[in-house]
C-alpha cells in the first residue's frame, strides 16, 4: 500500500515524506529516558543489610530495604524483607512486608507474609496476611489474620481472642 502511494508521487516527494517520518521518531527520545529510568530502577535496590552474629544493637531500626539479622537486637525493626537468622535474637516489635524467622523473637510480629521455619522460636503475637509455620517451630502467643497487618491498630486484635475465651469457659 505504501509503495503504491510512493509510485504515484514523484521520487523527490518520497524523500520529503521520508524526512517527516524521521521527525515522527522524535517521540523515541521520550522512551529512551524511560528506558534509562527502568534500567536504573533494578540497580537502585541495594543488597540486604547484614547484622553479623557478633553485633549487638540497642535501638530501633527502620529501612525500606532488606535486613538480615544474625546478631542481637533490642528494639523495634521495620523493613521490607526481614530475615532472622538461626543465631539471631530480637527483643521488640518486628514489622515487615515479608518476615522469615529462623531464630528467636520476643515481641510482636507484623507482616504481610510471615514464615516460621523449623528453627524459629517466637514469644509474642503474630499479625499477618499470610503465614506459614514449619514443623518444629516453637511459638507462644496468638495468631491473627488481617488484610492490612502493617497499619492496623493494636487494640483491634484484642477483642476477637477475648470473645473466643468466654465461649470456652462455659463449655468447660
C-alpha positions as CSV (number, residue, x, y, z in Angstrom):
1,X,0.0,0.0,0.0
2,X,2.7,2.4,0.9
3,X,4.6,1.5,-2.3
4,X,1.5,2.4,-4.3
5,X,1.4,6.0,-2.9
6,X,5.2,6.3,-3.5
7,X,4.7,5.2,-7.1
8,X,2.0,7.9,-7.5
9,X,4.3,10.6,-6.0
10,X,7.5,11.8,-7.7
11,X,10.8,10.5,-6.3
12,X,11.5,13.8,-4.6
13,X,8.3,13.7,-2.7
14,X,9.3,10.2,-1.4
15,X,12.4,11.8,0.1
16,X,10.3,14.5,1.6
17,X,7.9,12.1,3.1
18,X,10.8,10.1,4.5
19,X,12.1,13.2,6.2
20,X,8.8,13.8,8.1
21,X,9.0,10.1,9.2
22,X,12.3,10.8,10.9
23,X,10.8,13.7,12.9
24,X,7.9,11.4,13.8
25,X,10.5,9.3,15.5
26,X,11.3,12.3,17.7
27,X,8.9,10.7,20.1
28,X,11.6,8.0,20.5
29,X,13.8,10.2,22.7
30,X,10.9,10.1,25.3
31,X,11.1,6.3,25.5
32,X,14.8,6.4,25.8
33,X,14.7,8.3,29.1
34,X,12.0,5.9,30.3
35,X,14.3,3.0,29.3
36,X,17.1,4.6,31.2
37,X,14.9,5.0,34.3
38,X,13.7,1.4,34.1
39,X,17.3,0.3,33.8
40,X,18.3,2.3,36.9
41,X,15.4,1.1,39.0
42,X,16.7,-2.5,39.5
43,X,20.2,-1.1,40.1
44,X,18.8,1.2,42.8
45,X,17.9,-1.6,45.1
46,X,20.8,-2.3,47.4
47,X,21.6,-5.7,48.8
48,X,20.3,-6.7,52.2
49,X,21.9,-5.1,55.2
50,X,23.5,-7.9,57.4
51,X,23.9,-7.6,61.1
52,X,26.5,-10.3,62.0
53,X,26.5,-12.7,64.9
54,X,28.9,-10.6,67.0
55,X,26.8,-7.4,66.6
56,X,24.5,-6.3,69.5
57,X,22.2,-3.4,68.6
58,X,20.2,-1.4,71.1
59,X,17.6,0.8,69.5
60,X,15.1,0.9,66.7
61,X,15.9,0.3,63.0
62,X,13.8,1.4,60.0
63,X,14.5,0.9,56.3
64,X,12.7,0.5,53.1
65,X,15.2,-2.2,52.1
66,X,16.0,-5.7,53.3
67,X,17.7,-6.6,56.6
68,X,19.3,-9.9,57.6
69,X,19.8,-10.2,61.3
70,X,22.3,-12.8,62.7
71,X,23.2,-11.0,66.0
72,X,21.1,-9.5,68.8
73,X,18.7,-6.5,68.5
74,X,16.9,-4.9,71.5
75,X,14.4,-2.6,69.8
76,X,11.9,-2.5,67.0
77,X,12.7,-3.3,63.4
78,X,10.8,-2.1,60.3
79,X,11.9,-3.3,56.9
80,X,10.7,-4.6,53.5
81,X,12.1,-8.1,53.9
82,X,13.4,-9.1,57.3
83,X,15.3,-12.4,57.7
84,X,16.0,-13.5,61.2
85,X,19.0,-15.9,61.2
86,X,19.3,-19.0,63.4
87,X,21.7,-17.3,65.8
88,X,19.7,-14.1,66.0
89,X,17.7,-12.8,68.9
90,X,15.2,-9.9,68.6
91,X,13.6,-8.3,71.6
92,X,11.0,-5.9,70.3
93,X,8.3,-5.5,67.6
94,X,9.1,-6.6,64.1
95,X,7.2,-5.0,61.1
96,X,7.9,-6.0,57.5
97,X,6.3,-6.9,54.3
98,X,8.0,-10.3,54.4
99,X,9.3,-11.9,57.6
100,X,11.3,-15.1,57.6
101,X,12.1,-16.3,61.1
102,X,14.9,-18.8,61.7
103,X,15.9,-17.5,65.1
104,X,14.3,-16.1,68.2
105,X,11.9,-13.2,68.6
106,X,10.4,-11.9,71.9
107,X,7.8,-9.5,70.9
108,X,5.0,-8.8,68.3
109,X,5.5,-9.7,64.7
110,X,3.5,-7.9,62.0
111,X,3.9,-8.9,58.3
112,X,2.1,-9.4,55.1
113,X,3.9,-12.8,54.7
114,X,5.3,-14.4,57.9
115,X,7.2,-17.6,57.8
116,X,8.4,-19.5,60.8
117,X,11.0,-22.2,59.9
118,X,11.7,-25.3,61.9
119,X,14.3,-23.5,63.9
120,X,12.1,-20.5,64.8
121,X,11.2,-19.5,68.4
122,X,8.6,-16.8,68.8
123,X,7.2,-15.5,72.1
124,X,4.6,-12.9,71.1
125,X,1.7,-12.2,68.9
126,X,1.8,-12.6,65.1
127,X,-0.4,-10.4,63.0
128,X,-0.3,-11.4,59.3
129,X,-2.0,-11.6,56.0
130,X,-0.5,-15.0,55.1
131,X,1.5,-17.3,57.4
132,X,3.5,-20.5,57.2
133,X,4.7,-22.4,60.2
134,X,7.0,-25.3,59.6
135,X,7.0,-28.4,61.7
136,X,9.4,-28.0,64.7
137,X,8.9,-24.2,65.1
138,X,8.2,-23.1,68.7
139,X,5.6,-20.4,69.1
140,X,3.9,-18.9,72.2
141,X,1.3,-16.3,71.6
142,X,-1.7,-15.6,69.4
143,X,-2.0,-15.5,65.6
144,X,-4.4,-13.2,63.9
145,X,-5.0,-12.6,60.2
146,X,-5.7,-9.1,59.0
147,X,-5.9,-7.7,55.4
148,X,-3.6,-4.9,56.4
149,X,-1.4,-6.1,59.3
150,X,1.2,-3.4,58.8
151,X,-1.1,-0.4,59.5
152,X,-3.7,-1.8,61.8
153,X,-4.2,-0.6,65.4
154,X,-3.0,-2.7,68.3
155,X,-6.3,-2.7,70.2
156,X,-8.4,-4.2,67.3
157,X,-6.6,-7.5,67.7
158,X,-7.6,-8.0,71.4
159,X,-11.4,-8.2,71.2
160,X,-11.5,-11.2,68.9
161,X,-9.4,-13.5,71.2
162,X,-11.2,-12.3,74.3
163,X,-14.6,-13.0,72.8
164,X,-13.4,-16.5,72.0
165,X,-12.1,-17.1,75.5
166,X,-15.5,-16.8,77.3
167,X,-17.0,-19.3,74.8
168,X,-14.5,-21.8,76.0
169,X,-15.1,-21.1,79.7
170,X,-18.8,-22.1,79.8
171,X,-18.0,-25.3,77.9
172,X,-15.5,-26.4,80.5
